[in-house]
Amino acid sequence: MNQQLLAKTFVELADNLVADFDLIDFLRLLTDRCVSMLDASAAGVLLADRDGKLRVMAASDEQVRLLELFQLQNDEGPCLECYRTGTPVIVPDLTREVDRWPHFATAAHRSGFGAVQALPMRLRDETVGALNLFHATPGPFDPAGTLIGQALADVATISLLQQRSTHRSTVLNEQLQTALNSRVLIEQAKGKLAERQNIDMEQAFTALRGYARSHNRRLSDVARAFIDASEALPGLVA
């Protein structure tokens, strides 16, 4: 494991404790680093909205985002179980869990995944979501990797729950609702850019995210500007 990248990741996750940090980009950083450091094939993050309903907030690629959505639509799978119990759900071989999660296990297999770890995003008694690490092939997980994955989830959760006022839960709900609204804008922009440039959705997201970072702008603001055509965005290409 790249120790320098691990240390940098912890710093980056903890360095987002500002009033208006970009939650979508923050969570995408978490999923991307989990894939690059923990030998995972893909990663996703589900967070609960103000009504306690889980939403897909970030995914390392489009395939796993669709699988996470499928899991929520069918109300079954390791990620939901992890969130509801507040404890890790470790599944080394999804083919053995068909009876437990018939829809999810079948869909995961079709998507090319053979194993999954669902790690709670939890601080003390409060669980706000789950970090999900998907692996292409079945097999036992590295215990050290699992501990690091949980540590990354814990640091991200602390950032999300950082108290900016005496009404922490209200602040978090506002952040999550803003992020949900941003997610809709970003998905619309992804679709529009993918169609316009004849590229896939993941390439479209990478282009939007790259433009936002290179111009020091919020991803949601770039997405809104692109959808509304309210300003020129020179250099926005995949």
Order of alpha helices (4+ residues) and beta strands (2+ residues): alpha-alpha-beta-beta-alpha-alpha-beta-alpha-beta-beta-alpha-alpha-alpha-alpha
